[in-house]
C-alpha cells in the first residue's frame, strides 16, 4: 500500500470512523464484530474505488454509509439462504412426544430415509445429529475439513427432506 493510500484511509477513519461504526452497529443489530467487519469492508471499498470519494460526486459520508448499508444487506441475504449452524453446549431436549410405538415408527422411517442417502451424507448427519458432535469434532472423525462438514450437512439435510417427501412423510 502506498503512503498516499494509507493516508487516505487514515483520513477517512479519523473523519468518519466513529459515525460509520455507530451506523454499522445499528445495521448489524448491535453485533459489534459484524459492525467492525462492515466498517473494514466499507473502507476497503473506498480504497479500491477512490473515484467514488470525489466531493463533486456527493458527500463522502453518504457514500460510506450507503456502501455499509449495501454490504449489510448483502450479508443478511447470504445468511438467510444458508442453514444456520447452531452453537450450543447442550444437546436439545426431545419435545414431549407421543407413545413409544410412534417413536419406534418414526425411528424406523428416519433410518430407512438415511439408508437412501449417500454414505458421505449419512455419515455427516449421524456424527452431527445422532452423536451430537460439533462441526470440528465431526470433521476430525471423518477426516475432512470443517467447511466440508458444514456443506455436506446442508446438502444432506436437503437430500433427507427430499427422500422423506418421496416416502410420503409430512411435517
N, C-alpha and C positions, 0 to 999 in steps of 0.2 A: 504494500500500500504506500503510495507516495505521501510526502508530507502535506501536500495540498489536500489530498483526500482525507487524511487523518484530521487535519484542521477543520474541514467541512463537517465531519461527523462530530467533532468536539463542540463546534459552534452550535450545531443542531441540538445536541444533547444539553448543552448549557442553557440555550434559549427556550427549548420546547420540551425537554426531558420530563420535568415534573408533571406538566399538564398532560403530556402524551401518556405517561404512566397511569395517571389518575383516570384518564379516558379508557385506557386498556383494562384497568381493574374493573370498571363498570361494564365494559364489553364482555369480560370473562366471568361475570357473575361473582366477583370477589376473589377469584383464584389468582393469587399474586404470581405464581410460577407461570401460568398461562399468560398473564399480563406482561411479565418480563419477556417471554418469548415473542409476544406481539410487538413490543417496542423494539426488540432486537431485529425482528424481520422487517419492520417498518423502516428502521434506519438503514438496514441492508438494501432495501429497495431504493431508498433515497440516494445511497452511494452508487448503486447500479444505474440509476436514471437521474443524474444531476440536472438534466434539462428540465425536469418537472419542477424543480425548485426555483426556476426563473420567476422573480417577482412580477414580471409582466404577464405571466400566465395565471396569476392569482396568489393568494396568501399561502405561504409555506405551511403554516399551521393547519390550514384547511386541507391541504394535500396530505399531510401527515395523518390527520385524524381520519380522513376518508380512506386512506390506504390501510390504516389499522382496522377500521370497521370492516372493510372488504376482506382482510385477512381473517378476522374473527368469524365472519360469515362462512368463509371457505372452510375453516377449521370445524365449525359446527356442522356443516354439511358432511364433511368427511366422517366425523364421529357418529352422525345419525344414521349412516348407511352400514356401519360395521356392528357386529355383535360385540357388545361391551364385555370387557374382562372384569369379572367380579373379584375384588381382592378382599379377602376376609380371613381371619384366623380360625373361624369356626365353620364346620360343615353345617349347612342349613338343616333345621329340623324338618322331618317329613310332616306334611299337613295331616291333621286328623283325617283319617280315611275310613273307607268302608271296611267291611269284614275281611277276614283272611282269604276267602275264596276270590274276592275281587282283586286283592293284591297279587294272588298267585296267577290269575289270568293276565293281569297287567304285566307281571314279570315275564311270563311266557311270551306274550306279544312283543315286548321290547327285545327279549332275547332273540326271537325269530327275526325281527327287523334288523338287529345288529348283525346277525348272521348273513344278511343280504348285502351288507356294506363291504367295501374293500378292506383288506387286512389293515392297511395303514389308518383308515378312518376308524375302524373298530378299536384298534389299539389306543389311539389318542383319546377316544371317548371313555374307554374303560379306565385309563390312567387318570384322566382329569375328573370324571364324574363319579365313577364307581369306587375308585381307590382314593379319591379325594386329594390327589396330588396337585401341587402348584404347577404352573407352566414350567418353571425352572426344573422342578423335580421330574416332571414327565419328560422333559427334553433330555435330561441326564439318563433316565431309564431307557428311553427309546433310541438314544444315540443320535439325536437330531438337534439343530439349533432351536432356541425358544420361539423365534419367529415362525419356524415351520410348524411347531406345535399349535401356535395361535391360528395360522391359516388353515391347517388341517382340521382343527376343531370347528372353525367357521364352516368349512365345506362339508365336514362330516355331519354337522347338525342339519345343514340344508338337505343332504342326502337322506338322513334319517327321517326328516319330515316328509320327504317325497315317498320314501318306502312305506311309512305309516299311512300316508294318504292312499297309496296303491292298495294297502291291506284293508282299507275302509275304516281306519281308526280316525275318529274325530276328537277334537278337544283342543 
